[in-house]
Amino acid sequence: MKKYIYFFLCTTGILSYAHAQEVVTGIVKDGSGQTIPGATVVLKGTAKYASSDLDGKFNLAAPKDFPFTLQVNITGYEQQEIDIYELSDEPSEIVLKTANVLDEVVVIGYGTQKKGDITGSVSSVPQLALKQPISSFDRALQGAAAGVQVTQVSGQPGAAVSIRIRGGNSITGGNEPLYVIDGFPVYNSNGDASAGVTAGPSINALASLNPSDIESIEVLKDASATAIYGSRGANGVVLITTKKGKAGQNTLTYDAYYGSQQILKKVDVITSAKDWALLKNEARVNSGKAPYYTQDQINNLGEGTDWQDEAFRSASIQNHQISLTGGDDRTRYAISGNYFKQNGILLNTDFERYSGRVNLERDFSSKFKVGVNLTASKITAQVANAGIVNGLLSMPPAVNVRDANGKYTYQSEFETPLGNPIATLEKEVNRTKTYRLLGNVYGEYTFFEGLVAKVSFGTDIINNKQNRYIPSDIYQGANSNPTGKAYVGTKFASTWLNENTLSYSKTFSNKHSFNVVVGYTQQAFEAENATAGSQAFITDQLEYNDLGSGSVYTQPESGYSAWALNSFLGRVNYSIDQKYIFTVSGRADGSSRFGKDKKWGYFPSAAFAWNISREDFLSSYKTISNLKLRLSAGVTGNQEIGQYLSLATLGSSTYFFGGQTYIGFAPNRIANPDLGWETTAQYDGGIDLSLYKNRINFVFDAYYKKTTNLLLNVPIPYTTGQSTALQNYGSVENKGIELGINTENFTGPFSWNTNFVFSLNRNKVLTLGDGADYIISGANIAQVGQPLGSFYGYQTNGLFQTGDDIANLPTINPATTKPGDRRYVDVNGDGKITQADDRTWIGNAQPKFQGGITNTLSYLNFDLSVFLQGTYGNKLFNQNRQQLELLTGQQNASTAAYDRWTPTNPTNDVQRAFEDPAPVNTSRYVENASFLRLKNVTLGYNFPKSIASKIHSSQIKVYVSAANLATWTKYTGFDPEVSRNEQSTLGQGIDYSIYPSSKSFLAGLSISF
């Protein structure tokens, strides 16, 4: 049965009036006859209201004078106004109609708009995405919004992710979007929240916010939507709105889930001690040395150690939340508390969060109200050492985890110095603890209908403490003099924000509508940090808790930094007959980060939307519910660089003179008063189309954006005393298309909805300034004419074989090259292989396209959601594989070694074993990282109200869920969805020693009263 909901309210015979009590009574239902609890019935022009109860019934005190007007509304249904001229004696039914898609309200910068009035490109993240077992809400963006690429930089619980909205704009500046949490702008720079002592992946500062507290997430993508954030809008804006209380809906809810996690897959390495011993002997013989093992020794070797099996475990994950929401005719509140604990799949790693949130709003009169949004959290994490995964893969299987006495083996006995990774995991302390307070208080005053002033004050305070202790009985702590190391670091960072806005809305002649917003904001940040350390402890028992007991102190460090931003903003929306909509917005930002002559930047935008479906010539096409054309253009900026980079600075140095140690200062940066913004100009065209009464909805966008004045470190004459200086040089472009499709396939007792997102982006470096053609960083290159995230190295074309005339073929080193060694392509054809002339572009980390599809089905009390996500055409440089295919016999090797070149196995794929090969960046290690992932499957059951009501509950739901259940990919590493570098666009796409991802299985419960 179709679930269209109709509103029917007659002026007679619909509502009853209990004369003695002077109340209006009624019952609210939908088109299928089911009652609607939580609907709000307001007596227009007053603060009087009522809410429908679990049975859909309501009672509302009636005024003495007739007629009066009732407003009936609830999220997902159309708000209606009904004029009441008289009352009847019997309660009657009110049947509500589902809201039109165009009337849905969407959060935008400094306000809200109906979808039908939006001129910019805005994507809403489905609530279902927030139901996944995730430590931070930014992970919910994976595959949920078109044009948003989310890359995991570590599987460490609580670790950050890297997000690109419509591609990367900057080479060395920030590329992450701006997050606005209940109106408070936050840039997720891990440097602002890390004391810098722990060795491993950064813990995500955004993980301090509980995903279950979030009501909605909107992603602003084009310049029309983001220009009002000016200097911080170039990388897109993510608006987060937390849950608020609603008048009359007093609800107590408990949500919980508990589950288990496992590693997605292991990397194939040799686990047989005998097989590895044969490889080692062969590598030595090929290097002109005697075998390491005799045959008898090989025969006596045990099965060997599978170091991955020793380190990875089945790990628990759990979440508990209790929330209370509701209010009366003047006060609305939402209060929640949360506990989240995720143990890592690597031994002795974890993430734990305690958080609480209070959202409160109070009407002091019909004109004046105040509100508070406040969240406080404490997160702690034990972090895996940055090199631990490399240690697990590289440790030979001939080494035991423990010796004959049951103690941890100290290190590998072979030439490559490798400490016991299990001992490191179990015994090294690598802990971080963060306290965060984020919130604001605001007041709104309505001078007269349509004119509203809002003033808000907010703060974001982060206090991070990190402790690290490396005991003397593990390799990292003992392989130094003195032994045993302890480090303690603290960082206190605070931001305050003041925003003052004035908005005016007015409709003339029921045809012309204006909405104007102007404002002034100011924001300032400061941070203090300090670190201290000590070594050579008599005992490991005290760990980092008594630095004074170490006999050798490391040099302490401390620092201070600050920045400020002052801004003026404005936006005008003008609509003619709801057909033709114009938006003009702009912002002027003054930032302390830039040169004295470039402090201020100006960021305008303009947009136009045409609601074609409202035209008379389309009125006869009943198939089309909505058709809108959108066009926009504008300029945004990027200020995400460090502090004081436009100023001349001094750095301290240590000098030894006359047997004494002295500290001196010398210039380490020259001033650049012209250092300014990176500027991104963007043009967007979009079409919104809804068919068959909004059962099929399309959103299509095509865009082009160009970033100029890139912030790059440019070589300068040595006569200045410095080698480089940060300057504005170069440009990058991004262009692409996005498509979102939402369909209601079936409605009624059995319903089926589908949400599909698809996007592709093409990125290219246009110029690097001052005649430069490329910037090289390890295996990455930024090169004019190529996309960012490109790899740079040699093309390989097989192996040298017995009988090849090696002396007359191009090689890196003809004197040492032998059959079984790798061949490289002579790019310039000069008969030799050189770094300068034969290294070339060998792949790119950016996908050709990406997408996600979610199917949600329900039947009676059951519901099922299935979410798939994937990318196509992206590459990864598998540096783990590069290390494992050296075949030195000094560390472990990939199982590819079983097919290595020998005179009797003249393969053209895997090189011969050799003790001292140099790792070379080649196309062999650039792998196809395309994948399709079954991201989440959730099956739920809602108990009937007749059962729930027996314990006075309004809802009881149980569910089971699986995350990352299956992945289809040709990539040979742990996970195709990784990148070593968190922030840099230049260094993306490298897979090396990254904490692997996991899949999880869990069961959950949600109960409301």
Secondary structure by P-SEA (a helix, b strand, c coil): cccbbbbbbccccccccccccbbbbbbbbccccccccbbbbbccccccbbbbcccccbbbbbcccccbbbbbbcccbbbbbbbbcccccbbbbbbbbccccccbbbbcccccccccccccbbbbcccccccccccccccccccccccbbbbbcccccbbbbbbbcccccccccccbbbbbcccccccccccccccccccccccccccccccccccbbbbbcccccccccccccccbbbbbbcbbbccccbbbbbbbccbbbbbcccccccccaaaaaaaaaaaaaaacccccccaaaaaacccccccccccccccccbbbbbbbbccccccccccccbbbbbbccccccbbbbbbbbbbbbbcccccbbbbbbbbbbbbbbbccccaaaaaaacccccccccccccccccccccccccccaaaaaccccbbbbbbbbbbcccccccccccbbbbbbbbbbbbbbbbbbbbcccccccccccccbbbbbbbbbbbbbbbbbbbbbbbcccccbbbbbbbbbbbbbbbbbbbbbbcccccccccccccccccccccbbbbbccbbbbbbccbbbbbbccccbbbbbbbbbbbbccccccccbbbbbbcbbbbcccccccccccccccbbbbbbbcbbbbbcccccccccccccccccccccbbbbbcccccccccccccbbbbbbbbbbbbbcccccbbbbbbbbbbbbcccccccccccccccccccccccbbbbbbbbbbbbbccccccbbbbbbbbbbbbbbbbccccccccccccccccccccccccccbbbbbcbbbccccccccccccccccccccbbbbbcccccccccccccccccccccccccbbbbbbbbcccbbbbbbbbbccbbbbcaaaaaaaaccccccccccccccccccccccccccccccccccccccccccccccccccbbbbbbbccccccccccccccccccccccccccccccccccccccccccccccccccccccccccccccccccc
